[in-house]
Amino acid sequence: MVVIAIIGIIAGIILVLVSDSGKKAKAAATKQSLSGLRSAMALCCANNENSLHASIFNPDNGIDICLSENTGARFLTASELRAENVYYEINASCSNPWIKVHVDGHPKDECNETPDASSGNSNNFIIETAGLLSPSGC
């Protein structure tokens, strides 16, 4: 009986560790996917006469990131980001482009948008020409 109890405890610990590593892998895949949008933004804004697409909620497959010309770079859908919903808040001007990505329903809670009560800001992904800023813990 003692041996069976010990095996049960060890199995429980292993299941928790494996479950958490799956969430971490999905968070890493989400960040990797979003880092590709930085390149797409730079491609679109290489020509200053271009502009980024306006803010968009749960985009369909195939909506190009660049409004002025077809770059072939598209917004990622919620399922591609391993989430239930995604909202892209965009500064469309190529003179100072940025994209805030609000994610909801991601398996790793730290990747979801959560308002910060102290600052009033939201915990979300920010894509700028300088790089990708991820929510803390994601």
PyMOL commands that place a pseudoatom at each C-alpha (Angstrom):
pseudoatom trace, name=CA, resn=MET, resi=1, chain=A, elem=C, hetatm=0, pos=[0.000, 0.000, 0.000]
pseudoatom trace, name=CA, resn=VAL, resi=2, chain=A, elem=C, hetatm=0, pos=[2.800, 2.426, 0.835]
pseudoatom trace, name=CA, resn=VAL, resi=3, chain=A, elem=C, hetatm=0, pos=[4.504, 1.702, -2.485]
pseudoatom trace, name=CA, resn=ILE, resi=4, chain=A, elem=C, hetatm=0, pos=[1.269, 2.337, -4.385]
pseudoatom trace, name=CA, resn=ALA, resi=5, chain=A, elem=C, hetatm=0, pos=[0.763, 5.628, -2.524]
pseudoatom trace, name=CA, resn=ILE, resi=6, chain=A, elem=C, hetatm=0, pos=[4.321, 6.750, -3.350]
pseudoatom trace, name=CA, resn=ILE, resi=7, chain=A, elem=C, hetatm=0, pos=[3.846, 5.842, -7.030]
pseudoatom trace, name=CA, resn=GLY, resi=8, chain=A, elem=C, hetatm=0, pos=[0.603, 7.855, -7.052]
pseudoatom trace, name=CA, resn=ILE, resi=9, chain=A, elem=C, hetatm=0, pos=[2.319, 10.911, -5.578]
pseudoatom trace, name=CA, resn=ILE, resi=10, chain=A, elem=C, hetatm=0, pos=[5.172, 10.711, -8.081]
pseudoatom trace, name=CA, resn=ALA, resi=11, chain=A, elem=C, hetatm=0, pos=[2.711, 10.312, -10.973]
pseudoatom trace, name=CA, resn=GLY, resi=12, chain=A, elem=C, hetatm=0, pos=[0.799, 13.379, -9.775]
pseudoatom trace, name=CA, resn=ILE, resi=13, chain=A, elem=C, hetatm=0, pos=[3.963, 15.477, -9.676]
pseudoatom trace, name=CA, resn=ILE, resi=14, chain=A, elem=C, hetatm=0, pos=[4.970, 14.361, -13.169]
pseudoatom trace, name=CA, resn=LEU, resi=15, chain=A, elem=C, hetatm=0, pos=[1.527, 15.210, -14.574]
pseudoatom trace, name=CA, resn=VAL, resi=16, chain=A, elem=C, hetatm=0, pos=[1.708, 18.738, -13.161]
pseudoatom trace, name=CA, resn=LEU, resi=17, chain=A, elem=C, hetatm=0, pos=[5.182, 19.272, -14.631]
pseudoatom trace, name=CA, resn=VAL, resi=18, chain=A, elem=C, hetatm=0, pos=[4.180, 17.975, -18.068]
pseudoatom trace, name=CA, resn=SER, resi=19, chain=A, elem=C, hetatm=0, pos=[1.008, 20.088, -18.093]
pseudoatom trace, name=CA, resn=ASP, resi=20, chain=A, elem=C, hetatm=0, pos=[2.953, 23.266, -17.266]
pseudoatom trace, name=CA, resn=SER, resi=21, chain=A, elem=C, hetatm=0, pos=[5.608, 22.593, -19.910]
pseudoatom trace, name=CA, resn=GLY, resi=22, chain=A, elem=C, hetatm=0, pos=[2.890, 22.301, -22.564]
pseudoatom trace, name=CA, resn=LYS, resi=23, chain=A, elem=C, hetatm=0, pos=[1.592, 25.759, -21.644]
pseudoatom trace, name=CA, resn=LYS, resi=24, chain=A, elem=C, hetatm=0, pos=[5.121, 27.166, -21.767]
pseudoatom trace, name=CA, resn=ALA, resi=25, chain=A, elem=C, hetatm=0, pos=[5.615, 25.658, -25.231]
pseudoatom trace, name=CA, resn=LYS, resi=26, chain=A, elem=C, hetatm=0, pos=[2.381, 27.267, -26.465]
pseudoatom trace, name=CA, resn=ALA, resi=27, chain=A, elem=C, hetatm=0, pos=[3.486, 30.623, -25.027]
pseudoatom trace, name=CA, resn=ALA, resi=28, chain=A, elem=C, hetatm=0, pos=[6.838, 30.323, -26.813]
pseudoatom trace, name=CA, resn=ALA, resi=29, chain=A, elem=C, hetatm=0, pos=[5.079, 29.461, -30.083]
pseudoatom trace, name=CA, resn=THR, resi=30, chain=A, elem=C, hetatm=0, pos=[2.793, 32.491, -29.688]
pseudoatom trace, name=CA, resn=LYS, resi=31, chain=A, elem=C, hetatm=0, pos=[5.758, 34.828, -29.127]
pseudoatom trace, name=CA, resn=GLN, resi=32, chain=A, elem=C, hetatm=0, pos=[7.594, 33.331, -32.103]
pseudoatom trace, name=CA, resn=SER, resi=33, chain=A, elem=C, hetatm=0, pos=[4.551, 33.825, -34.334]
pseudoatom trace, name=CA, resn=LEU, resi=34, chain=A, elem=C, hetatm=0, pos=[4.152, 37.443, -33.228]
pseudoatom trace, name=CA, resn=SER, resi=35, chain=A, elem=C, hetatm=0, pos=[7.825, 38.219, -33.796]
pseudoatom trace, name=CA, resn=GLY, resi=36, chain=A, elem=C, hetatm=0, pos=[7.168, 37.508, -37.485]
pseudoatom trace, name=CA, resn=LEU, resi=37, chain=A, elem=C, hetatm=0, pos=[4.735, 40.440, -37.525]
pseudoatom trace, name=CA, resn=ARG, resi=38, chain=A, elem=C, hetatm=0, pos=[7.646, 42.741, -36.712]
pseudoatom trace, name=CA, resn=SER, resi=39, chain=A, elem=C, hetatm=0, pos=[9.334, 41.739, -39.981]
pseudoatom trace, name=CA, resn=ALA, resi=40, chain=A, elem=C, hetatm=0, pos=[6.048, 42.154, -41.846]
pseudoatom trace, name=CA, resn=MET, resi=41, chain=A, elem=C, hetatm=0, pos=[5.593, 45.626, -40.362]
pseudoatom trace, name=CA, resn=ALA, resi=42, chain=A, elem=C, hetatm=0, pos=[9.116, 46.591, -41.456]
pseudoatom trace, name=CA, resn=LEU, resi=43, chain=A, elem=C, hetatm=0, pos=[8.455, 45.220, -44.953]
pseudoatom trace, name=CA, resn=CYS, resi=44, chain=A, elem=C, hetatm=0, pos=[5.271, 47.251, -45.290]
pseudoatom trace, name=CA, resn=CYS, resi=45, chain=A, elem=C, hetatm=0, pos=[6.856, 50.423, -43.933]
pseudoatom trace, name=CA, resn=ALA, resi=46, chain=A, elem=C, hetatm=0, pos=[9.993, 50.181, -46.076]
pseudoatom trace, name=CA, resn=ASN, resi=47, chain=A, elem=C, hetatm=0, pos=[8.071, 52.490, -48.391]
pseudoatom trace, name=CA, resn=ASN, resi=48, chain=A, elem=C, hetatm=0, pos=[6.956, 55.481, -46.256]
pseudoatom trace, name=CA, resn=GLU, resi=49, chain=A, elem=C, hetatm=0, pos=[3.950, 56.042, -48.514]
pseudoatom trace, name=CA, resn=ASN, resi=50, chain=A, elem=C, hetatm=0, pos=[2.451, 52.775, -47.253]
pseudoatom trace, name=CA, resn=SER, resi=51, chain=A, elem=C, hetatm=0, pos=[0.381, 52.365, -44.122]
pseudoatom trace, name=CA, resn=LEU, resi=52, chain=A, elem=C, hetatm=0, pos=[-0.540, 49.467, -41.899]
pseudoatom trace, name=CA, resn=HIS, resi=53, chain=A, elem=C, hetatm=0, pos=[-4.050, 48.050, -41.819]
pseudoatom trace, name=CA, resn=ALA, resi=54, chain=A, elem=C, hetatm=0, pos=[-6.367, 49.630, -39.245]
pseudoatom trace, name=CA, resn=SER, resi=55, chain=A, elem=C, hetatm=0, pos=[-7.113, 47.983, -35.890]
pseudoatom trace, name=CA, resn=ILE, resi=56, chain=A, elem=C, hetatm=0, pos=[-8.854, 44.653, -36.285]
pseudoatom trace, name=CA, resn=PHE, resi=57, chain=A, elem=C, hetatm=0, pos=[-10.641, 42.104, -34.049]
pseudoatom trace, name=CA, resn=ASN, resi=58, chain=A, elem=C, hetatm=0, pos=[-10.342, 38.355, -34.736]
pseudoatom trace, name=CA, resn=PRO, resi=59, chain=A, elem=C, hetatm=0, pos=[-9.073, 38.701, -38.315]
pseudoatom trace, name=CA, resn=ASP, resi=60, chain=A, elem=C, hetatm=0, pos=[-10.009, 36.142, -40.922]
pseudoatom trace, name=CA, resn=ASN, resi=61, chain=A, elem=C, hetatm=0, pos=[-7.281, 34.198, -42.617]
pseudoatom trace, name=CA, resn=GLY, resi=62, chain=A, elem=C, hetatm=0, pos=[-5.536, 36.198, -45.310]
pseudoatom trace, name=CA, resn=ILE, resi=63, chain=A, elem=C, hetatm=0, pos=[-5.938, 39.853, -44.230]
pseudoatom trace, name=CA, resn=ASP, resi=64, chain=A, elem=C, hetatm=0, pos=[-2.691, 41.535, -45.270]
pseudoatom trace, name=CA, resn=ILE, resi=65, chain=A, elem=C, hetatm=0, pos=[-0.882, 43.582, -42.626]
pseudoatom trace, name=CA, resn=CYS, resi=66, chain=A, elem=C, hetatm=0, pos=[-0.157, 46.317, -45.165]
pseudoatom trace, name=CA, resn=LEU, resi=67, chain=A, elem=C, hetatm=0, pos=[-3.105, 48.390, -46.356]
pseudoatom trace, name=CA, resn=SER, resi=68, chain=A, elem=C, hetatm=0, pos=[-1.387, 50.077, -49.277]
pseudoatom trace, name=CA, resn=GLU, resi=69, chain=A, elem=C, hetatm=0, pos=[0.142, 47.085, -51.030]
pseudoatom trace, name=CA, resn=ASN, resi=70, chain=A, elem=C, hetatm=0, pos=[-0.053, 43.313, -50.826]
pseudoatom trace, name=CA, resn=THR, resi=71, chain=A, elem=C, hetatm=0, pos=[3.075, 42.157, -49.004]
pseudoatom trace, name=CA, resn=GLY, resi=72, chain=A, elem=C, hetatm=0, pos=[1.904, 38.586, -48.468]
pseudoatom trace, name=CA, resn=ALA, resi=73, chain=A, elem=C, hetatm=0, pos=[2.327, 39.067, -44.706]
pseudoatom trace, name=CA, resn=ARG, resi=74, chain=A, elem=C, hetatm=0, pos=[-0.970, 38.601, -42.916]
pseudoatom trace, name=CA, resn=PHE, resi=75, chain=A, elem=C, hetatm=0, pos=[-2.416, 39.011, -39.451]
pseudoatom trace, name=CA, resn=LEU, resi=76, chain=A, elem=C, hetatm=0, pos=[-2.456, 35.851, -37.376]
pseudoatom trace, name=CA, resn=THR, resi=77, chain=A, elem=C, hetatm=0, pos=[-5.813, 34.426, -36.376]
pseudoatom trace, name=CA, resn=ALA, resi=78, chain=A, elem=C, hetatm=0, pos=[-6.699, 33.671, -32.758]
pseudoatom trace, name=CA, resn=SER, resi=79, chain=A, elem=C, hetatm=0, pos=[-6.254, 29.932, -33.302]
pseudoatom trace, name=CA, resn=GLU, resi=80, chain=A, elem=C, hetatm=0, pos=[-2.783, 30.493, -34.761]
pseudoatom trace, name=CA, resn=LEU, resi=81, chain=A, elem=C, hetatm=0, pos=[-1.914, 32.354, -31.555]
pseudoatom trace, name=CA, resn=ARG, resi=82, chain=A, elem=C, hetatm=0, pos=[-3.376, 29.486, -29.481]
pseudoatom trace, name=CA, resn=ALA, resi=83, chain=A, elem=C, hetatm=0, pos=[-6.080, 31.790, -28.096]
pseudoatom trace, name=CA, resn=GLU, resi=84, chain=A, elem=C, hetatm=0, pos=[-9.834, 32.281, -28.244]
pseudoatom trace, name=CA, resn=ASN, resi=85, chain=A, elem=C, hetatm=0, pos=[-9.778, 35.951, -29.309]
pseudoatom trace, name=CA, resn=VAL, resi=86, chain=A, elem=C, hetatm=0, pos=[-7.224, 38.428, -30.572]
pseudoatom trace, name=CA, resn=TYR, resi=87, chain=A, elem=C, hetatm=0, pos=[-7.477, 42.174, -31.114]
pseudoatom trace, name=CA, resn=TYR, resi=88, chain=A, elem=C, hetatm=0, pos=[-4.818, 44.141, -32.977]
pseudoatom trace, name=CA, resn=GLU, resi=89, chain=A, elem=C, hetatm=0, pos=[-4.587, 47.812, -31.921]
pseudoatom trace, name=CA, resn=ILE, resi=90, chain=A, elem=C, hetatm=0, pos=[-2.474, 49.513, -34.566]
pseudoatom trace, name=CA, resn=ASN, resi=91, chain=A, elem=C, hetatm=0, pos=[-0.748, 52.833, -35.133]
pseudoatom trace, name=CA, resn=ALA, resi=92, chain=A, elem=C, hetatm=0, pos=[-1.096, 52.649, -38.911]
pseudoatom trace, name=CA, resn=SER, resi=93, chain=A, elem=C, hetatm=0, pos=[1.344, 55.432, -39.761]
pseudoatom trace, name=CA, resn=CYS, resi=94, chain=A, elem=C, hetatm=0, pos=[4.636, 54.073, -41.066]
pseudoatom trace, name=CA, resn=SER, resi=95, chain=A, elem=C, hetatm=0, pos=[6.503, 57.047, -39.582]
pseudoatom trace, name=CA, resn=ASN, resi=96, chain=A, elem=C, hetatm=0, pos=[6.084, 55.511, -36.086]
pseudoatom trace, name=CA, resn=PRO, resi=97, chain=A, elem=C, hetatm=0, pos=[4.447, 52.083, -36.466]
pseudoatom trace, name=CA, resn=TRP, resi=98, chain=A, elem=C, hetatm=0, pos=[3.456, 49.832, -33.579]
pseudoatom trace, name=CA, resn=ILE, resi=99, chain=A, elem=C, hetatm=0, pos=[0.977, 47.047, -32.974]
pseudoatom trace, name=CA, resn=LYS, resi=100, chain=A, elem=C, hetatm=0, pos=[-0.512, 46.128, -29.598]
pseudoatom trace, name=CA, resn=VAL, resi=101, chain=A, elem=C, hetatm=0, pos=[-1.829, 42.585, -29.587]
pseudoatom trace, name=CA, resn=HIS, resi=102, chain=A, elem=C, hetatm=0, pos=[-4.553, 41.874, -27.036]
pseudoatom trace, name=CA, resn=VAL, resi=103, chain=A, elem=C, hetatm=0, pos=[-4.910, 38.105, -26.492]
pseudoatom trace, name=CA, resn=ASP, resi=104, chain=A, elem=C, hetatm=0, pos=[-7.761, 36.420, -24.640]
pseudoatom trace, name=CA, resn=GLY, resi=105, chain=A, elem=C, hetatm=0, pos=[-8.230, 32.724, -23.883]
pseudoatom trace, name=CA, resn=HIS, resi=106, chain=A, elem=C, hetatm=0, pos=[-4.582, 31.648, -24.136]
pseudoatom trace, name=CA, resn=PRO, resi=107, chain=A, elem=C, hetatm=0, pos=[-3.781, 28.416, -22.216]
pseudoatom trace, name=CA, resn=LYS, resi=108, chain=A, elem=C, hetatm=0, pos=[-0.993, 30.216, -20.318]
pseudoatom trace, name=CA, resn=ASP, resi=109, chain=A, elem=C, hetatm=0, pos=[-2.779, 32.789, -18.162]
pseudoatom trace, name=CA, resn=GLU, resi=110, chain=A, elem=C, hetatm=0, pos=[0.162, 35.230, -18.156]
pseudoatom trace, name=CA, resn=CYS, resi=111, chain=A, elem=C, hetatm=0, pos=[-0.204, 35.644, -21.943]
pseudoatom trace, name=CA, resn=ASN, resi=112, chain=A, elem=C, hetatm=0, pos=[-3.784, 36.882, -21.664]
pseudoatom trace, name=CA, resn=GLU, resi=113, chain=A, elem=C, hetatm=0, pos=[-4.578, 40.568, -21.483]
pseudoatom trace, name=CA, resn=THR, resi=114, chain=A, elem=C, hetatm=0, pos=[-5.083, 41.620, -17.886]
pseudoatom trace, name=CA, resn=PRO, resi=115, chain=A, elem=C, hetatm=0, pos=[-5.516, 45.237, -16.818]
pseudoatom trace, name=CA, resn=ASP, resi=116, chain=A, elem=C, hetatm=0, pos=[-2.885, 46.487, -14.373]
pseudoatom trace, name=CA, resn=ALA, resi=117, chain=A, elem=C, hetatm=0, pos=[-4.830, 48.178, -11.569]
pseudoatom trace, name=CA, resn=SER, resi=118, chain=A, elem=C, hetatm=0, pos=[-1.872, 50.303, -10.425]
pseudoatom trace, name=CA, resn=SER, resi=119, chain=A, elem=C, hetatm=0, pos=[-1.007, 51.850, -13.799]
pseudoatom trace, name=CA, resn=GLY, resi=120, chain=A, elem=C, hetatm=0, pos=[-4.260, 51.443, -15.725]
pseudoatom trace, name=CA, resn=ASN, resi=121, chain=A, elem=C, hetatm=0, pos=[-2.299, 49.801, -18.557]
pseudoatom trace, name=CA, resn=SER, resi=122, chain=A, elem=C, hetatm=0, pos=[-3.029, 46.377, -19.982]
pseudoatom trace, name=CA, resn=ASN, resi=123, chain=A, elem=C, hetatm=0, pos=[-0.707, 43.417, -20.033]
pseudoatom trace, name=CA, resn=ASN, resi=124, chain=A, elem=C, hetatm=0, pos=[-0.364, 42.757, -23.780]
pseudoatom trace, name=CA, resn=PHE, resi=125, chain=A, elem=C, hetatm=0, pos=[2.155, 42.138, -26.551]
pseudoatom trace, name=CA, resn=ILE, resi=126, chain=A, elem=C, hetatm=0, pos=[3.650, 45.230, -28.180]
pseudoatom trace, name=CA, resn=ILE, resi=127, chain=A, elem=C, hetatm=0, pos=[5.362, 44.997, -31.558]
pseudoatom trace, name=CA, resn=GLU, resi=128, chain=A, elem=C, hetatm=0, pos=[7.600, 47.921, -32.505]
pseudoatom trace, name=CA, resn=THR, resi=129, chain=A, elem=C, hetatm=0, pos=[10.379, 48.323, -35.039]
pseudoatom trace, name=CA, resn=ALA, resi=130, chain=A, elem=C, hetatm=0, pos=[12.805, 47.863, -32.125]
pseudoatom trace, name=CA, resn=GLY, resi=131, chain=A, elem=C, hetatm=0, pos=[11.387, 44.473, -31.145]
pseudoatom trace, name=CA, resn=LEU, resi=132, chain=A, elem=C, hetatm=0, pos=[8.629, 42.511, -29.419]
pseudoatom trace, name=CA, resn=LEU, resi=133, chain=A, elem=C, hetatm=0, pos=[7.629, 43.210, -25.820]
pseudoatom trace, name=CA, resn=SER, resi=134, chain=A, elem=C, hetatm=0, pos=[5.804, 40.317, -24.170]
pseudoatom trace, name=CA, resn=PRO, resi=135, chain=A, elem=C, hetatm=0, pos=[3.616, 40.314, -21.064]
pseudoatom trace, name=CA, resn=SER, resi=136, chain=A, elem=C, hetatm=0, pos=[5.618, 39.456, -17.970]
pseudoatom trace, name=CA, resn=GLY, resi=137, chain=A, elem=C, hetatm=0, pos=[5.486, 35.747, -17.221]
pseudoatom trace, name=CA, resn=CYS, resi=138, chain=A, elem=C, hetatm=0, pos=[4.450, 34.780, -20.735]
for i in range(1, 138): cmd.bond("trace and resi %d" % i, "trace and resi %d" % (i + 1))
show_as sticks, trace
zoom trace
